[in-house]
Amino acid sequence: SDSVTIEHDVTLDGDVSNRFEIVWIDTWRKGYVEITGHTDHETTKVPFEFRESTQLTVKPLD
């Protein structure tokens, strides 16, 4: 399978807090595509999956 690297730069301000909660959420789209043959009219289901979005949340903990 193919590999994808996603990066997020985050600055943690030690004057705000010395503890942080970091949450990374990936949202995936999964499903099937139905392909029907042109000559034999046979239908085949092909699964697919791709990352739809990525969200990073950083909250200071006190």
C-alpha positions as CSV (number, residue, x, y, z in Angstrom):
1,S,0.0,0.0,0.0
2,D,1.1,3.6,-0.6
3,S,2.4,5.7,2.3
4,V,1.5,9.3,2.9
5,T,3.2,11.6,5.4
6,I,1.2,14.5,6.9
7,E,2.9,17.1,9.1
8,H,1.6,19.8,11.4
9,D,3.8,22.4,13.0
10,V,2.8,23.2,16.6
11,T,4.2,25.8,19.0
12,L,3.7,25.0,22.7
13,D,3.9,28.1,24.8
14,G,5.4,27.2,28.2
15,D,4.2,30.5,29.6
16,V,0.6,29.4,29.0
17,S,0.9,25.9,30.4
18,N,3.5,23.1,30.9
19,R,0.9,20.4,30.0
20,F,-1.0,20.1,26.7
21,E,-3.5,17.7,25.2
22,I,-2.8,16.9,21.6
23,V,-5.5,15.2,19.6
24,W,-5.0,14.1,16.0
25,I,-8.2,13.0,14.1
26,D,-8.1,11.4,10.6
27,T,-11.5,11.0,8.8
28,W,-11.6,8.3,6.2
29,R,-14.0,7.6,3.4
30,K,-14.7,3.9,2.7
31,G,-16.9,2.3,0.2
32,Y,-17.3,0.2,-3.0
33,V,-17.3,1.1,-6.6
34,E,-19.4,-1.2,-8.9
35,I,-17.9,-1.9,-12.3
36,T,-20.0,-3.5,-15.0
37,G,-18.2,-5.2,-17.8
38,H,-18.9,-3.8,-21.3
39,T,-19.2,-7.2,-23.0
40,D,-20.3,-9.7,-20.3
41,H,-22.3,-7.2,-18.2
42,E,-20.9,-8.8,-15.1
43,T,-20.8,-6.5,-12.1
44,T,-17.7,-6.5,-9.8
45,K,-17.5,-4.5,-6.5
46,V,-14.1,-2.9,-5.8
47,P,-13.4,-1.5,-2.3
48,F,-11.8,1.9,-1.9
49,E,-10.6,3.9,1.1
50,F,-9.0,7.4,1.3
51,R,-8.3,10.0,3.9
52,E,-10.9,12.7,3.6
53,S,-9.4,15.1,6.2
54,T,-7.0,15.5,9.1
55,Q,-7.5,17.7,12.1
56,L,-5.1,18.6,14.9
57,T,-6.2,20.2,18.1
58,V,-3.9,21.4,20.9
59,K,-5.4,22.5,24.3
60,P,-3.4,23.7,27.3
61,L,-4.1,21.7,30.5
62,D,-4.1,23.5,33.8
